[in-house]
């Protein structure tokens, strides 16, 4: 095998990827589809890290006057000579990304907004020398790039009309209508909602989009991307030929995300085809329209890591670049019915839900139904089809996203269960003295009110591990105890050993998972027998602790059985 092509980890600029010869999965069919299925304003809604920005960058370099046409050599679109002759390098293009428009207050976010528009406007500095523009038009252009103490100084009114003005000036200079590309259009709304200046941001974006996209005679067409469609905001009210291409739409369904064939080719190119099953288990499972796709960000990062570390295990790349506040809010608001549904999802089952693809940000938290919808549109859930009544069949896409839910459930458990200190103290006391009935009652009550985080299809030892984690979490809350897990003791490894504040005493716990409720008593006895046969008590006796309580605890679903002996 020859020299391996560099992987574009974190690179979203199409020109850089092509000029620097990074690996590129050809998505230029998007151009053909876009031009053949014409829409004046086209909105693509997809989760984060699914190639939206790179695709928008690709559109810019294809259409923009003065582009380097060699960037597209060898790619799919070059086979369509008619489109290339008619559109390649033929239009002025305004390209902005709003993903960095954020701040704790509106003034900060507004400054970021002004900087983005100002920098894009300054790309067309040649307009000041244009023989096609009047003196007044050049003065209007100067309002977009004027600096005050090194900062762009547009006020809100100028900002709101900036895109329309810029497209008008570009039209007059070139005699060609302008293409406007706006990436991550909804990020400012999301940040505004989180930080309390939502109405101000809605008002600004409504004015800007109304001017640029609705009443703009100088617009050829526009393409926008985002995670949510927020049309109820009236941001897009009155737009003619406004085309929304959501994750439920079969059009363009393979142009965002990697298909199975593309991932296999990528892995094969780097001699890593044996890793296809783990890559699929962790990063596949998203369904856009009729297409089954992988998350590109995950696949590229995983392959890059494997190139340097062939034995590397899959990691959670996507969730580490996106705040998981939505899942946290969802779990915090979940009632008992929803908690049961979450357990079913984690175990690989399907949940049927009516989903709204249009929501305002301030509607997200009003009902749990809206949170289901947002989890779907942002990639934390995906669909495997629809019922006759129009409900979506929702599932967790893959192992990586399942880990998000597990993590947030564990955090929720700490906040809720661990905060009831009085009940916990009684539980610790009962454990200390061998009150099996009180220990059993507390654990059963806790299990009943919690969300199970194990997969029902998992091996028994994996389920046992989940209960193990639960119990350790409850015990380590006692600051006076030293709790040790999977300790080498006697002739094996004890599940849990506790050195209590009494220097003469200690506790040994062995856990068992029972497939049936009727088998729980027998499982407890097996646990006690194992402690004795493996001589786990030697660990405590070597520390001069001879007052030892041993526990055999069996779990089955959301029930437990507890027995204890002194040795």
Secondary structure, DSSP 8 states (H G I E B T S, - for coil): -----B--TT---HHHHHHTTB-----THHHHHHHHS--SEEEEE--TTSSHHHHHHHHHHHHBTT--GGGGTTSGGGG-HHHHHHHTT-B-EEEEE-TT---SSHHHHHHHHHHHHHHHHHTTGGGGG-TTS-HHHHHHHHHHH-EETTEE---HHHHHHHHHHHHHHHHHHHSS-EEEEEESTTHHHHHHHHHT-HHHHHHHHHHHHIIIIIS-TTEEEEEEEESSB-GGGTTTTT-TTEEEE-TT-STTTTSSSEEHHHHHHHHHHTT-GGGHHHHHHHH--EEETTEEEE-HHHHHHHHHHHHH-TT------TTTSS--HHHHHHHHH--HHHHHHHHHHHTT--EEE---SB--GGGTTT-HHHHHHHHHHTTSSEEEEE-TTS-EEEE--SHHHHHHHHHHHHHHHHHHTTT-HHHHHHHHHHHHHT-HHHHHHHHHHHHHHS---S-TTS-HHHHHHHHHHHHHHHHTT-TT-EEEEEEEETTEEEEEEEE-SSTTEEEEEEEEE-SSGGGHHHHHHHHHHHHHHTTTHHHHHTTT--EEEEEEEEEETTEEEEEEEE-
